[in-house]
Amino acid sequence: MPIPIERNFKQVLGVLERFSTELTQEEKYLSTQKLFKNLFYTWLFLHTVLLLPFHREVWSSEALVQRTPFNPNSLYDWIFLGAGHPVMQRYYLVFVLGQLVVLALGVIGVAPRLVNLLACVITINLNNLSPVILDGGNYLAQLILLYMIFMNTSGRPARLSWLPLSMGTAAVSNAAFFLCRIQVVIVYVCAAISKLNSPMWQNGTALYYIFQADMFTHPLVRRLIITNPLLSPVGSYYTLAVEALFPVLVWFRRTRPLILLAGVTIHLGISFGMGLFTFGLVMCVMYTLFLTNHESQGILHFFSLHDRH
């Protein structure tokens, strides 16, 4: 006997009501958002410091890179390509040092919302000065920085006396946090689809050919791949399985630790085996988005980063 439409409609309304209440009345991941911000900003700081010795080659007007010409009639260019303005190009180090100062203030916890906005704008300006050295981790970081403008990363609930404003602020922060999670999941969905359509990943030879490239291979790893024929198919299928299962298993409490641990092994391998150090690290940092608030509180307390009141 079919279930009456009215009953289904009421169930849908109940789900929507619970979702709305959870979205607007409580920020359940304040500690997770703060922990993520601290680790993410530390990664951004490290990324810039590693490039600092090569600042002329990376960011200056003398760098051998093709950049988008500055358009004075575009608001986007004034905000995110300001460092590429003909007058500002000679002062590119202001943006570099400014980013480092802003990120340090962000980790300390000074004016979180303002710092999130400044970190986003300055970082995208620097990235637009050096587009040829950007990888998937940099582009993912830019999207996350945009979401973080709307997130409460202070670790404390916003104290607003007007209830509608309080509910709206909580809803925006919760939605931005959820979008950060979804963005990470999308990365794995796209990676899995791409690999599933690749003959080398299908037959298990992908890692063998990847580690033949001098630019992306540690000599020890290449030797292991060549002398142990089983490593390539095992590693290829393991990577493919993790990327395909991550978008599903990461949402369940029992399977989340296993899939995150499996992902960490892959990205540490990318960092130290392929030499894509910052990309592998930023993906590990993204995993903190999926920690519970209780787990994040424990980590923050351990490193004495959580406010004790």
ChimeraX attribute file (.defattr): number of C-alpha atoms within 10 A of each C-alpha:
attribute: neighborCount
match mode: 1-to-1
recipient: residues
	/A:1	3
	/A:2	4
	/A:3	7
	/A:4	8
	/A:5	9
	/A:6	9
	/A:7	10
	/A:8	11
	/A:9	11
	/A:10	11
	/A:11	12
	/A:12	12
	/A:13	12
	/A:14	12
	/A:15	12
	/A:16	12
	/A:17	12
	/A:18	11
	/A:19	11
	/A:20	12
	/A:21	13
	/A:22	15
	/A:23	20
	/A:24	19
	/A:25	16
	/A:26	15
	/A:27	23
	/A:28	16
	/A:29	23
	/A:30	25
	/A:31	26
	/A:32	25
	/A:33	26
	/A:34	28
	/A:35	26
	/A:36	21
	/A:37	29
	/A:38	21
	/A:39	17
	/A:40	24
	/A:41	22
	/A:42	18
	/A:43	19
	/A:44	19
	/A:45	17
	/A:46	14
	/A:47	16
	/A:48	17
	/A:49	15
	/A:50	11
	/A:51	14
	/A:52	16
	/A:53	10
	/A:54	12
	/A:55	16
	/A:56	15
	/A:57	15
	/A:58	21
	/A:59	28
	/A:60	20
	/A:61	18
	/A:62	11
	/A:63	15
	/A:64	13
	/A:65	16
	/A:66	10
	/A:67	15
	/A:68	12
	/A:69	11
	/A:70	16
	/A:71	14
	/A:72	12
	/A:73	8
	/A:74	10
	/A:75	11
	/A:76	12
	/A:77	18
	/A:78	16
	/A:79	13
	/A:80	18
	/A:81	25
	/A:82	26
	/A:83	29
	/A:84	26
	/A:85	16
	/A:86	12
	/A:87	10
	/A:88	14
	/A:89	18
	/A:90	15
	/A:91	15
	/A:92	23
	/A:93	18
	/A:94	14
	/A:95	20
	/A:96	21
	/A:97	14
	/A:98	16
	/A:99	24
	/A:100	22
	/A:101	14
	/A:102	21
	/A:103	26
	/A:104	17
	/A:105	15
	/A:106	25
	/A:107	20
	/A:108	12
	/A:109	19
	/A:110	14
	/A:111	12
	/A:112	22
	/A:113	18
	/A:114	12
	/A:115	22
	/A:116	24
	/A:117	17
	/A:118	19
	/A:119	26
	/A:120	21
	/A:121	21
	/A:122	23
	/A:123	24
	/A:124	23
	/A:125	23
	/A:126	23
	/A:127	20
	/A:128	19
	/A:129	25
	/A:130	18
	/A:131	16
	/A:132	13
	/A:133	10
	/A:134	12
	/A:135	12
	/A:136	12
	/A:137	16
	/A:138	20
	/A:139	13
	/A:140	18
	/A:141	22
	/A:142	18
	/A:143	15
	/A:144	21
	/A:145	24
	/A:146	18
	/A:147	22
	/A:148	25
	/A:149	21
	/A:150	20
	/A:151	27
	/A:152	27
	/A:153	27
	/A:154	22
	/A:155	21
	/A:156	13
	/A:157	15
	/A:158	13
	/A:159	8
	/A:160	11
	/A:161	8
	/A:162	8
	/A:163	11
	/A:164	11
	/A:165	11
	/A:166	17
	/A:167	19
	/A:168	14
	/A:169	22
	/A:170	24
	/A:171	22
	/A:172	17
	/A:173	25
	/A:174	25
	/A:175	17
	/A:176	20
	/A:177	25
	/A:178	15
	/A:179	16
	/A:180	24
	/A:181	20
	/A:182	12
	/A:183	17
	/A:184	19
	/A:185	17
	/A:186	13
	/A:187	16
	/A:188	18
	/A:189	17
	/A:190	13
	/A:191	14
	/A:192	21
	/A:193	13
	/A:194	12
	/A:195	18
	/A:196	15
	/A:197	10
	/A:198	12
	/A:199	11
	/A:200	16
	/A:201	19
	/A:202	15
	/A:203	12
	/A:204	19
	/A:205	20
	/A:206	19
	/A:207	20
	/A:208	20
	/A:209	12
	/A:210	15
	/A:211	22
	/A:212	17
	/A:213	12
	/A:214	11
	/A:215	11
	/A:216	17
	/A:217	19
	/A:218	16
	/A:219	14
	/A:220	9
	/A:221	16
	/A:222	22
	/A:223	13
	/A:224	14
	/A:225	20
	/A:226	14
	/A:227	10
	/A:228	10
	/A:229	12
	/A:230	14
	/A:231	17
	/A:232	23
	/A:233	20
	/A:234	14
	/A:235	18
	/A:236	20
	/A:237	19
	/A:238	15
	/A:239	20
	/A:240	21
	/A:241	14
	/A:242	19
	/A:243	24
	/A:244	19
	/A:245	14
	/A:246	22
	/A:247	19
	/A:248	14
	/A:249	17
	/A:250	19
	/A:251	12
	/A:252	9
	/A:253	12
	/A:254	10
	/A:255	13
	/A:256	17
	/A:257	15
	/A:258	15
	/A:259	18
	/A:260	20
	/A:261	12
	/A:262	17
	/A:263	20
	/A:264	18
	/A:265	14
	/A:266	20
	/A:267	22
	/A:268	19
	/A:269	16
	/A:270	19
	/A:271	18
	/A:272	17
	/A:273	19
	/A:274	22
	/A:275	16
	/A:276	19
	/A:277	16
	/A:278	21
	/A:279	23
	/A:280	22
	/A:281	19
	/A:282	23
	/A:283	22
	/A:284	21
	/A:285	20
	/A:286	20
	/A:287	17
	/A:288	20
	/A:289	22
	/A:290	23
	/A:291	20
	/A:292	15
	/A:293	19
	/A:294	14
	/A:295	13
	/A:296	23
	/A:297	21
	/A:298	13
	/A:299	16
	/A:300	18
	/A:301	12
	/A:302	10
	/A:303	8
	/A:304	10
	/A:305	17
	/A:306	19
	/A:307	12
	/A:308	6
	/A:309	3
